[in-house]
């Protein structure tokens, strides 16, 4: 990606080194990050707990619980020479530009999320954020949280190197913010309260695939605006999406593939919905909830 020299967002809180609170498990309103899927599967295998039960809970299947958020003091800006934070600030700025334009075209106003950089763990309005969860979005405080060490996991453990894959991670979480602004998140949470576990899992899949599609919409518009993706960048994103499908993750852990327990979609589905959004850059192409097949 040719991202250097582009605008960097100021909607960033650098909370690295501040630490967290009680280490409690996060509950409602949180969208589990990509890295967390892998680690939850590993941990569930070790402790003989159904991994997708855990995944569903972490994806918002439990009752809402708010932790005490220790964010009284203003966060300093990331250091000017911190290249990794420069990168995520640049990607965040691009999502701001893209979604502001799209919302304006639809007669709406886009309110950008905050991006919180943290290390190890940090209290959020959705519960205690853990680095092991990977990047995640909290709908209760409208913030995206990321421990930048996750990108090493993305490269080394998930087989997804490259800056485009890293940008896709941020764009996916911002996609969840778009869902919140459009009222999709509230509707889904209300629906999930009436559903069985299997039905709630299926609903979660549609939520996650729509966020993938919104990431594709962003990639389409950001490329049109900045021409910053090289020939190998979009294939790099598709490679990342294929490595984080529920089926691929279960297979990688030597587990039996259990479609009824999927919460994020198969590798093929995640790739296809990103490609749908990227093809024409239209939000209308991202209606996973009306799709008869995924």
C-alpha positions as CSV (number, residue, x, y, z in Angstrom):
1,X,0.0,0.0,0.0
2,X,1.1,3.5,-0.8
3,X,-0.3,5.2,2.3
4,X,2.5,7.5,3.4
5,X,1.8,11.2,3.0
6,X,-2.0,10.8,3.4
7,X,-4.1,12.5,6.1
8,X,-3.9,10.9,9.5
9,X,-7.0,10.9,11.7
10,X,-7.1,12.7,15.0
11,X,-9.8,10.4,16.4
12,X,-7.2,8.3,18.1
13,X,-6.7,7.7,21.8
14,X,-3.2,6.3,22.7
15,X,-3.9,4.3,25.9
16,X,-0.9,2.1,25.5
17,X,0.8,1.3,28.8
18,X,-2.2,2.5,30.9
19,X,-3.3,-1.1,31.7
20,X,-6.8,-2.3,32.5
21,X,-9.1,-3.1,35.4
22,X,-10.4,-6.4,36.7
23,X,-10.0,-8.5,33.6
24,X,-13.6,-9.5,33.4
25,X,-15.1,-11.2,30.3
26,X,-16.7,-8.7,27.9
27,X,-20.3,-9.2,27.0
28,X,-23.0,-7.4,25.0
29,X,-22.2,-4.9,22.3
30,X,-18.7,-6.2,21.5
31,X,-17.7,-7.6,18.2
32,X,-15.0,-10.2,18.6
33,X,-11.8,-9.4,16.7
34,X,-10.1,-11.7,14.2
35,X,-7.3,-12.7,16.5
36,X,-9.7,-13.6,19.3
37,X,-11.4,-16.2,17.1
38,X,-8.2,-18.1,16.9
39,X,-7.3,-17.9,20.6
40,X,-10.8,-18.7,21.8
41,X,-10.7,-21.8,19.6
42,X,-7.3,-22.8,21.1
43,X,-8.4,-22.1,24.7
44,X,-11.7,-24.0,24.2
45,X,-9.9,-27.0,22.9
46,X,-7.6,-27.1,25.9
47,X,-10.4,-26.7,28.4
48,X,-12.9,-28.9,26.6
49,X,-15.5,-26.2,26.1
50,X,-17.5,-25.9,22.9
51,X,-15.5,-23.2,21.2
52,X,-18.4,-21.8,19.3
53,X,-20.4,-21.4,22.4
54,X,-17.6,-19.2,23.7
55,X,-17.4,-17.4,20.4
56,X,-21.2,-16.7,20.3
57,X,-21.1,-15.3,23.8
58,X,-18.2,-13.0,23.0
59,X,-19.8,-11.8,19.8
60,X,-22.7,-10.4,21.8
61,X,-24.8,-13.4,22.8
62,X,-24.9,-12.6,26.5
63,X,-26.5,-9.9,28.5
64,X,-25.0,-6.5,28.4
65,X,-22.5,-5.7,31.2
66,X,-20.7,-2.4,31.5
67,X,-17.3,-2.2,33.1
68,X,-16.0,0.9,34.8
69,X,-14.1,2.7,32.1
70,X,-11.0,4.5,33.4
71,X,-10.7,7.1,30.8
72,X,-10.9,10.3,32.8
73,X,-7.7,11.8,31.6
74,X,-7.3,12.9,28.0
75,X,-5.2,10.4,26.0
76,X,-2.0,11.8,24.4
77,X,-1.6,11.6,20.7
78,X,0.6,8.8,19.3
79,X,4.3,9.8,18.8
80,X,4.9,11.3,15.4
81,X,7.6,8.8,14.6
82,X,5.5,5.7,15.5
83,X,5.0,4.2,12.0
84,X,2.5,1.6,12.9
85,X,0.2,4.1,14.6
86,X,0.8,6.4,11.6
87,X,-0.5,3.6,9.4
88,X,-3.7,2.9,11.4
89,X,-4.4,6.6,11.7
90,X,-4.1,6.9,8.0
91,X,-6.4,4.0,7.3
92,X,-8.9,5.4,9.9
93,X,-8.8,8.8,8.2
94,X,-9.6,7.0,4.9
95,X,-12.6,5.3,6.4
96,X,-13.8,8.7,7.7
97,X,-13.5,10.3,4.3
98,X,-15.3,7.4,2.5
99,X,-18.1,6.9,4.9
100,X,-18.7,10.7,5.3
101,X,-19.2,10.9,1.5
102,X,-21.4,7.8,1.4
103,X,-23.6,9.0,4.2
104,X,-23.9,12.5,2.7
105,X,-25.0,11.0,-0.6
106,X,-27.8,9.2,1.3
107,X,-28.9,12.4,3.2
108,X,-27.3,11.2,6.4
109,X,-24.5,12.4,8.7
110,X,-21.5,10.1,9.5
111,X,-20.1,10.3,13.0
112,X,-16.6,8.8,13.1
113,X,-15.6,6.3,15.7
114,X,-12.6,6.7,18.0
115,X,-9.7,4.3,17.6
116,X,-8.2,3.3,20.9
117,X,-4.6,1.9,20.9
118,X,-3.9,-0.2,24.0
119,X,-1.7,-2.9,25.3
120,X,-2.6,-6.2,27.0
121,X,-6.0,-5.1,28.4
122,X,-8.2,-2.1,28.8
123,X,-11.6,-1.3,30.2
124,X,-14.3,-0.5,27.6
125,X,-18.0,0.3,27.9
126,X,-18.7,-3.3,26.7
127,X,-16.4,-4.9,29.3
128,X,-12.7,-5.6,29.8
129,X,-10.9,-5.5,26.4
130,X,-8.2,-8.2,26.0
131,X,-5.4,-8.2,23.5
132,X,-6.1,-11.9,22.9
133,X,-9.4,-10.9,21.4
134,X,-7.7,-9.1,18.6
135,X,-9.2,-5.8,17.3
136,X,-12.8,-5.3,18.2
137,X,-15.6,-2.7,18.1
138,X,-17.7,-1.7,21.1
139,X,-21.2,-0.4,20.1
140,X,-21.8,1.0,23.5
141,X,-19.0,3.6,23.3
142,X,-18.6,3.7,19.5
143,X,-14.9,2.9,19.7
144,X,-12.6,0.5,17.8
145,X,-9.9,-1.1,20.0
146,X,-6.6,-2.5,18.9
147,X,-3.4,-3.8,20.4
148,X,-1.0,-3.2,17.5
149,X,0.9,-6.4,18.4
150,X,-2.0,-8.2,16.8
151,X,-0.5,-7.5,13.4
152,X,2.3,-9.8,14.2
153,X,-0.2,-12.6,14.9
154,X,-2.0,-11.7,11.6
155,X,1.3,-12.3,9.8
156,X,2.8,-15.2,11.7
157,X,-0.2,-17.2,12.9
158,X,-2.9,-16.4,10.5
159,X,-0.7,-16.4,7.4
160,X,-1.8,-12.9,6.3
161,X,1.1,-10.6,5.8
162,X,1.0,-7.2,4.2
163,X,-0.4,-3.7,5.0
164,X,-3.6,-4.3,3.0
165,X,-4.6,-7.1,5.3
166,X,-3.9,-4.9,8.2
167,X,-6.1,-2.2,6.7
168,X,-8.9,-4.7,6.1
169,X,-9.0,-5.5,9.8
170,X,-9.6,-1.8,10.7
171,X,-12.1,-1.4,7.9
172,X,-14.1,-4.4,9.1
173,X,-14.4,-3.1,12.6
174,X,-15.4,0.3,11.2
175,X,-18.0,-1.6,9.3
176,X,-19.5,-2.6,12.6
177,X,-19.6,1.1,13.5
178,X,-21.6,1.8,10.3
179,X,-24.0,-0.9,11.4
180,X,-24.5,0.8,14.7
181,X,-25.1,4.2,13.1
182,X,-27.7,2.7,10.7
183,X,-29.6,1.0,13.6
184,X,-28.6,-2.5,12.4
185,X,-26.9,-3.4,15.6
186,X,-29.9,-2.6,17.8
187,X,-32.2,-4.6,15.6
188,X,-29.9,-7.6,15.7
189,X,-29.5,-7.5,19.4
190,X,-33.3,-7.4,19.9
191,X,-33.6,-10.3,17.4
192,X,-31.0,-12.4,19.1
193,X,-32.8,-12.2,22.4
194,X,-35.7,-14.2,20.8
195,X,-33.5,-16.7,19.0
196,X,-32.1,-20.1,19.9
197,X,-28.3,-20.4,20.1
198,X,-28.1,-21.9,16.6
199,X,-30.3,-19.1,15.2
200,X,-28.3,-16.5,17.0
201,X,-25.1,-17.9,15.6
202,X,-26.7,-17.7,12.1
203,X,-27.6,-14.1,12.7
204,X,-24.1,-13.3,13.9
205,X,-22.8,-14.7,10.6
206,X,-24.9,-12.2,8.6
207,X,-23.7,-9.4,10.9
208,X,-20.0,-10.3,10.3
209,X,-20.4,-10.8,6.5
210,X,-22.1,-7.4,6.2
211,X,-19.1,-5.9,8.0
212,X,-16.8,-7.7,5.5
213,X,-18.9,-6.3,2.7
214,X,-18.7,-2.8,4.1
215,X,-14.9,-3.2,4.3
216,X,-15.1,-4.0,0.5
217,X,-17.1,-0.8,0.0
218,X,-14.5,1.2,1.8
219,X,-11.7,-0.5,-0.3
220,X,-13.5,0.4,-3.5
221,X,-13.9,4.1,-2.6
222,X,-10.5,4.5,-1.0
223,X,-8.8,3.1,-4.0
224,X,-10.7,5.4,-6.3
225,X,-9.7,8.4,-4.1
226,X,-6.1,7.5,-3.4
227,X,-5.0,4.7,-5.8
228,X,-3.0,3.3,-2.9
229,X,-3.5,-0.4,-3.5
230,X,-0.9,-2.3,-5.5
231,X,-1.7,-5.4,-7.7
232,X,-1.1,-7.8,-4.8
233,X,-3.0,-5.8,-2.1
234,X,-6.6,-7.0,-2.8
235,X,-5.4,-10.6,-3.2
236,X,-3.7,-10.1,0.2
237,X,-7.0,-9.0,1.7
238,X,-8.8,-12.0,0.2
239,X,-6.1,-14.2,1.6
240,X,-6.7,-12.8,5.1
241,X,-10.5,-13.2,4.7
242,X,-10.0,-16.8,3.7
243,X,-7.8,-17.6,6.7
244,X,-10.4,-16.4,9.2
245,X,-13.5,-18.3,8.0
246,X,-15.0,-20.4,10.8
247,X,-14.5,-23.6,8.8
248,X,-10.8,-22.8,8.1
249,X,-10.2,-22.0,11.8
250,X,-11.9,-25.1,13.0
251,X,-9.9,-27.2,10.5
252,X,-6.6,-25.5,11.5
253,X,-7.2,-26.7,15.1
254,X,-8.0,-30.2,14.1
255,X,-11.6,-29.8,15.1
256,X,-14.7,-31.2,13.3
257,X,-16.3,-28.5,11.2
258,X,-19.6,-27.6,12.8
259,X,-21.7,-25.3,10.5
260,X,-24.4,-24.8,13.2
261,X,-21.8,-23.2,15.4
262,X,-20.4,-20.7,12.9
263,X,-20.6,-17.1,14.0
264,X,-18.5,-15.3,11.4
265,X,-19.0,-17.3,8.1
266,X,-17.0,-19.6,6.0
267,X,-13.8,-18.7,4.2
268,X,-15.7,-18.6,0.9
269,X,-18.5,-16.5,2.3
270,X,-16.1,-13.9,3.9
271,X,-14.2,-13.6,0.6
272,X,-17.3,-13.4,-1.5
273,X,-19.0,-10.7,0.6
274,X,-15.8,-8.5,0.6
275,X,-15.7,-8.9,-3.1
276,X,-19.3,-7.9,-3.4
277,X,-18.7,-4.6,-1.6
278,X,-15.4,-4.0,-3.5
279,X,-16.9,-4.7,-6.9
280,X,-19.1,-1.6,-7.2
281,X,-18.7,0.2,-3.8
282,X,-22.4,0.1,-3.1
283,X,-23.9,-0.4,0.3
284,X,-27.0,-1.8,-1.3
285,X,-25.0,-4.8,-2.3
286,X,-24.3,-5.6,1.4
287,X,-27.8,-6.7,2.5
288,X,-26.8,-10.0,4.0
289,X,-30.0,-10.2,6.0
290,X,-32.2,-10.4,2.9
291,X,-29.9,-12.8,1.1
292,X,-31.4,-16.3,0.6
293,X,-27.9,-17.8,0.4
294,X,-24.6,-16.5,1.7
